[in-house]
Amino acid sequence: MNRILKNYLNLKLIYAIVFITLASWSFFAYFTMNKLIHEQEIYAKIINLSGKQRMLSQKTTLIAKRFSESKNEDLKKHLIDLIDLMKKDHTFIINNLTSKDTNDIYFNKPYNLDDKVNKYFKLLDDFYKTDDLLVLKQIESYSFTLLPKLDYAVNVFEKESETTINNLLKREFYILVGTLLTLLFEALFIVIPSIKIANRKEKELKDLNNSLKEKIDEAIKENTKKDLLLKQKFHLAQMAEMISNIAHHWRQPLSVISSIASGLKLKEEIKCLEEDELRNGLKKIVDKTQILSKTISDFEEFIRSDNIQEEFILKDKIEAIICIVESSLENKNISLKTIIPEEQIVIYGDSKSFTEVILNILNNAQDALVSNEANINKEIILEIKKLDDKVIINIENNGTGIPENIIHKIFDIYFTTKHQSQGTGLGLYICYEIIKNNFNGDLYAENIKNGVRFSIVM
C-alpha cells in the first residue's frame, strides 16, 4: 500500500514538473515573441521614417529654393507641410530609440544627430518667416552635411533589426528544442510508465475478473446444489404429510370394505346370503377400491421426479388435493369450506409444485388450528376468485394468527414459528419461490379478524 502511494505521489510530482515546464515555455515563448514582434514593428517604422528623413531633407531644400525663385504660395504651404511631417517623424524616432548605439548617434558626439536635425528645422523655420536668401544657402549647405549622418543612422537601425531577427530565430529554436525535450521527458517518465501501469492494471483486473468468475461459477453450482437439496428436503416433508393424509383417507374405505366382506362371509356361512345382497356388497367394495386406486394415482403424480410445465384445470387440481386431506382434517375436527367458481380456470405451470404449495399451506393451517385448543369451531376456507386477468386463491383459517412483528419474516428461509422438532422453516420459503419463479405470481400473508389469510396471486 505504501509503495502504491509512493508511486502515485511520484507520478503526481512528475506531472506537476512537466506541467510547470510546459507552462513556463509557453509564457516564455509568448512574452519573447510578443516583445520581439513589437521591437520589429518599431524597427520597421523607424527604418521607414529615418529613410524618409533623408528624402525630406533633400525635398525641403528643393521646395525652399523653388519657392524663393517663384514666390508661389502653394509651394510655401507645401514646404510647411513637409517641415511638420519631418518634425513629427523625428519626434517619433527620438522617443523610440531602441539601443545605446542609436541613442549615442542622436545625442552624443561625434554625430549628435538630434541637435543637427533641430538646427536644420530652425533654418527652415527662419527661411519660412524671412524668405532670406542667405538662410536658403545655409539650408542647402546644411542639407548636404546632414544627409550622410541620416544615412548612417538608417544603416545602424537596419543592422539592429537584422540582429533582432537573428535573436528571434535563435529563441524560436531554443523554444522548439526545450518543448521537444519536455515532451520527451513527459513520454519517458509519464506516458510510457502510465501505459505500463495501465497494462499491468488491465492484466490484474482481467485476472481478478477470471478469478471472480470462477468463484461465482463455483458459488452458483454450490447454491444450485443447496437449492436442489432444499427442494428435495421440502418434497420429502410434503411426501410424509401426504402419506399421513392418505393413511387417514384409506382408513374409512378399508373399514367399509372389511365390514362388507366380513358380513358377506358370515351370511354365506349361515346360508342366508341373498344374491342381491351379495351383488350390492360387491359393488360397494368395488366403489371403495376405486377411491383407493384414485388416491394412489394422485400420490404417484405427486412423487414423480420430473417437473413438467403444462396446462391444468385449477378446479380439478384443488378437488384432488382436498380429496387427500379431508379425511385428516375430519379426524382433527376441522371443517373445510370451499368457494370455487363454476367457470373453468386453466393454469399453466408445474402442477406437482402447485400441489406442494397448496398442501403446505393447508397443513400449516391444520397445525395452527390443532395447537389452538380453545377453538372448538376449527375451520379452513379455500376460495378461488378471478379478477381481470389474475387468479386469486385465498386460504383462511380461524387459528391464532401470526404476530405482527414476525409476519414479514415468515417467507424467509429457515424461519419458523414452530419448535425445531416440528418445523424446518423451509415450507413457506419454498412455496414463495415456487409461486414467484414457476408461476410468475406472488404469495403473501395477512392477519384477518378471525385468524390469518394466505393469498396466492397468479
Solvent accessible surface area in square Angstrom, and as a share of the most:
residue,aa,sasa,rsa
1,M,181,0.81
2,N,124,0.64
3,R,164,0.60
4,I,91,0.46
5,L,93,0.46
6,K,135,0.57
7,N,67,0.34
8,Y,118,0.45
9,L,97,0.48
10,N,67,0.35
11,L,40,0.20
12,K,107,0.45
13,L,108,0.54
14,I,38,0.19
15,Y,103,0.39
16,A,44,0.34
17,I,79,0.40
18,V,5,0.03
19,F,146,0.61
20,I,109,0.55
21,T,45,0.26
22,L,52,0.26
23,A,31,0.24
24,S,59,0.38
25,W,68,0.24
26,S,69,0.44
27,F,129,0.54
28,F,89,0.37
29,A,23,0.18
30,Y,134,0.51
31,F,124,0.52
32,T,8,0.05
33,M,51,0.23
34,N,82,0.42
35,K,115,0.49
36,L,8,0.04
37,I,87,0.44
38,H,108,0.48
39,E,44,0.20
40,Q,38,0.17
41,E,103,0.46
42,I,28,0.14
43,Y,12,0.05
44,A,63,0.49
45,K,99,0.42
46,I,0,0.00
47,I,40,0.20
48,N,89,0.46
49,L,12,0.06
50,S,0,0.00
51,G,19,0.19
52,K,57,0.24
53,Q,1,0.01
54,R,79,0.29
55,M,97,0.43
56,L,2,0.01
57,S,0,0.00
58,Q,62,0.28
59,K,74,0.31
60,T,0,0.00
61,T,14,0.08
62,L,97,0.48
63,I,8,0.04
64,A,0,0.00
65,K,91,0.38
66,R,116,0.42
67,F,10,0.04
68,S,12,0.08
69,E,125,0.56
70,S,65,0.42
71,K,108,0.46
72,N,68,0.35
73,E,118,0.53
74,D,105,0.54
75,L,26,0.13
76,K,50,0.21
77,K,135,0.57
78,H,68,0.30
79,L,1,0.00
80,I,46,0.23
81,D,73,0.38
82,L,11,0.06
83,I,4,0.02
84,D,81,0.42
85,L,67,0.34
86,M,0,0.00
87,K,68,0.29
88,K,147,0.62
89,D,8,0.04
90,H,10,0.04
91,T,74,0.43
92,F,52,0.21
93,I,0,0.00
94,I,39,0.20
95,N,109,0.56
96,N,41,0.21
97,L,36,0.18
98,T,50,0.29
99,S,38,0.25
100,K,155,0.66
101,D,89,0.46
102,T,1,0.01
103,N,61,0.31
104,D,40,0.21
105,I,8,0.04
106,Y,2,0.01
107,F,83,0.35
108,N,67,0.34
109,K,177,0.75
110,P,107,0.67
111,Y,63,0.24
112,N,42,0.22
113,L,0,0.00
114,D,23,0.12
115,D,59,0.31
116,K,51,0.21
117,V,0,0.00
118,N,69,0.35
119,K,104,0.44
120,Y,0,0.00
121,F,12,0.05
122,K,126,0.54
123,L,32,0.16
124,L,0,0.00
125,D,42,0.22
126,D,45,0.23
127,F,0,0.00
128,Y,78,0.30
129,K,157,0.66
130,T,87,0.51
131,D,45,0.23
132,D,58,0.30
133,L,110,0.55
134,L,115,0.57
135,V,21,0.12
136,L,12,0.06
137,K,133,0.56
138,Q,86,0.38
139,I,0,0.00
140,E,45,0.20
141,S,69,0.44
142,Y,51,0.19
143,S,2,0.01
144,F,137,0.57
145,T,73,0.43
146,L,1,0.01
147,L,51,0.25
148,P,76,0.48
149,K,45,0.19
150,L,1,0.00
151,D,43,0.22
152,Y,88,0.34
153,A,1,0.01
154,V,5,0.03
155,N,73,0.37
156,V,19,0.11
157,F,1,0.00
158,E,72,0.33
159,K,139,0.59
160,E,26,0.12
161,S,12,0.08
162,E,106,0.47
163,T,74,0.43
164,T,10,0.06
165,I,73,0.37
166,N,80,0.41
167,N,63,0.32
168,L,27,0.13
169,L,101,0.50
170,K,115,0.49
171,R,89,0.33
172,E,67,0.30
173,F,121,0.51
174,Y,125,0.47
175,I,23,0.12
176,L,99,0.49
177,V,55,0.31
178,G,6,0.06
179,T,41,0.24
180,L,99,0.49
181,L,107,0.53
182,T,9,0.05
183,L,82,0.41
184,L,97,0.48
185,F,67,0.28
186,E,43,0.19
187,A,33,0.26
188,L,94,0.47
189,F,98,0.41
190,I,4,0.02
191,V,66,0.38
192,I,74,0.38
193,P,39,0.24
194,S,34,0.22
195,I,93,0.47
196,K,128,0.54
197,I,57,0.29
198,A,58,0.45
199,N,85,0.44
200,R,113,0.41
201,K,95,0.40
202,E,112,0.50
203,K,132,0.56
204,E,84,0.38
205,L,101,0.50
206,K,132,0.56
207,D,69,0.36
208,L,96,0.48
209,N,77,0.39
210,N,72,0.37
211,S,43,0.27
212,L,82,0.41
213,K,126,0.54
214,E,111,0.50
215,K,125,0.53
216,I,95,0.48
217,D,54,0.28
218,E,115,0.51
219,A,48,0.37
220,I,99,0.50
221,K,132,0.56
222,E,85,0.38
223,N,80,0.41
224,T,80,0.47
225,K,127,0.54
226,K,107,0.46
227,D,64,0.33
228,L,101,0.50
229,L,114,0.57
230,L,18,0.09
231,K,104,0.44
232,Q,88,0.39
233,K,101,0.43
234,F,6,0.03
235,H,31,0.14
236,L,112,0.56
237,A,54,0.42
238,Q,5,0.02
239,M,40,0.18
240,A,62,0.48
241,E,65,0.29
242,M,1,0.01
243,I,91,0.46
244,S,53,0.34
245,N,4,0.02
246,I,20,0.10
247,A,42,0.33
248,H,33,0.15
249,H,14,0.06
250,W,69,0.24
251,R,140,0.51
252,Q,102,0.46
253,P,4,0.03
254,L,84,0.42
255,S,64,0.41
256,V,38,0.22
257,I,31,0.15
258,S,64,0.42
259,S,72,0.46
260,I,29,0.15
261,A,47,0.37
262,S,68,0.44
263,G,30,0.29
264,L,21,0.10
265,K,133,0.56
266,L,107,0.53
267,K,68,0.29
268,E,88,0.40
269,E,100,0.45
270,I,106,0.54
271,K,165,0.70
272,C,62,0.37
273,L,45,0.23
274,E,116,0.52
275,E,122,0.55
276,D,89,0.46
277,E,59,0.26
278,L,64,0.32
279,R,130,0.47
280,N,85,0.44
281,G,7,0.07
282,L,88,0.44
283,K,127,0.54
284,K,114,0.48
285,I,32,0.16
286,V,78,0.45
287,D,57,0.29
288,K,42,0.18
289,T,57,0.33
290,Q,111,0.49
291,I,67,0.34
292,L,18,0.09
293,S,64,0.42
294,K,104,0.44
295,T,1,0.01
296,I,76,0.38
297,S,59,0.38
298,D,25,0.13
299,F,37,0.15
300,E,100,0.45
301,E,64,0.29
302,F,4,0.02
303,I,69,0.35
304,R,49,0.18
305,S,110,0.71
306,D,63,0.33
307,N,94,0.48
308,I,76,0.39
309,Q,84,0.37
310,E,59,0.27
311,E,125,0.56
312,F,20,0.08
313,I,57,0.29
314,L,1,0.00
315,K,59,0.25
316,D,79,0.41
317,K,24,0.10
318,I,0,0.00
319,E,80,0.36
320,A,22,0.17
321,I,3,0.01
322,I,25,0.13
323,C,32,0.19
324,I,5,0.02
325,V,4,0.02
326,E,63,0.28
327,S,22,0.14
328,S,2,0.01
329,L,3,0.02
330,E,121,0.54
331,N,97,0.50
332,K,66,0.28
333,N,123,0.63
334,I,5,0.03
335,S,62,0.40
336,L,41,0.21
337,K,105,0.44
338,T,56,0.33
339,I,77,0.39
340,I,37,0.19
341,P,38,0.24
342,E,151,0.68
343,E,97,0.43
344,Q,123,0.55
345,I,13,0.07
346,V,71,0.41
347,I,14,0.07
348,Y,134,0.51
349,G,0,0.00
350,D,0,0.00
351,S,2,0.01
352,K,15,0.06
353,S,6,0.04
354,F,0,0.00
355,T,12,0.07
356,E,11,0.05
357,V,0,0.00
358,I,0,0.00
359,L,1,0.00
360,N,14,0.07
361,I,1,0.01
362,L,2,0.01
363,N,10,0.05
364,N,35,0.18
365,A,3,0.02
366,Q,14,0.06
367,D,57,0.30
368,A,32,0.25
369,L,0,0.00
370,V,66,0.38
371,S,86,0.55
372,N,30,0.15
373,E,154,0.69
374,A,93,0.72
375,N,25,0.13
376,I,149,0.75
377,N,110,0.56
378,K,33,0.14
379,E,59,0.26
380,I,0,0.00
381,I,42,0.22
382,L,0,0.00
383,E,41,0.18
384,I,5,0.03
385,K,88,0.37
386,K,93,0.39
387,L,108,0.54
388,D,130,0.67
389,D,117,0.61
390,K,94,0.40
391,V,9,0.05
392,I,27,0.13
393,I,0,0.00
394,N,13,0.07
395,I,2,0.01
396,E,34,0.15
397,N,8,0.04
398,N,37,0.19
399,G,10,0.09
400,T,105,0.61
401,G,22,0.22
402,I,28,0.14
403,P,76,0.48
404,E,122,0.55
405,N,108,0.56
406,I,34,0.17
407,I,27,0.14
408,H,127,0.57
409,K,79,0.34
410,I,9,0.04
411,F,33,0.14
412,D,73,0.38
413,I,68,0.35
414,Y,128,0.49
415,F,57,0.24
416,T,46,0.27
417,T,96,0.56
418,K,72,0.31
419,H,126,0.56
420,Q,165,0.73
421,S,95,0.61
422,Q,135,0.60
423,G,18,0.17
424,T,71,0.41
425,G,11,0.11
426,L,2,0.01
427,G,15,0.15
428,L,27,0.13
429,Y,46,0.18
430,I,5,0.02
431,C,0,0.00
432,Y,61,0.23
433,E,46,0.21
434,I,12,0.06
435,I,0,0.00
436,K,104,0.44
437,N,99,0.51
438,N,54,0.28
439,F,20,0.08
440,N,134,0.69
441,G,17,0.16
442,D,64,0.33
443,L,2,0.01
444,Y,92,0.35
445,A,18,0.14
446,E,66,0.30
447,N,49,0.25
448,I,49,0.25
449,K,195,0.83
450,N,101,0.52
451,G,7,0.07
452,V,6,0.04
453,R,64,0.23
454,F,12,0.05
455,S,2,0.01
456,I,1,0.00
457,V,32,0.18
458,M,26,0.11
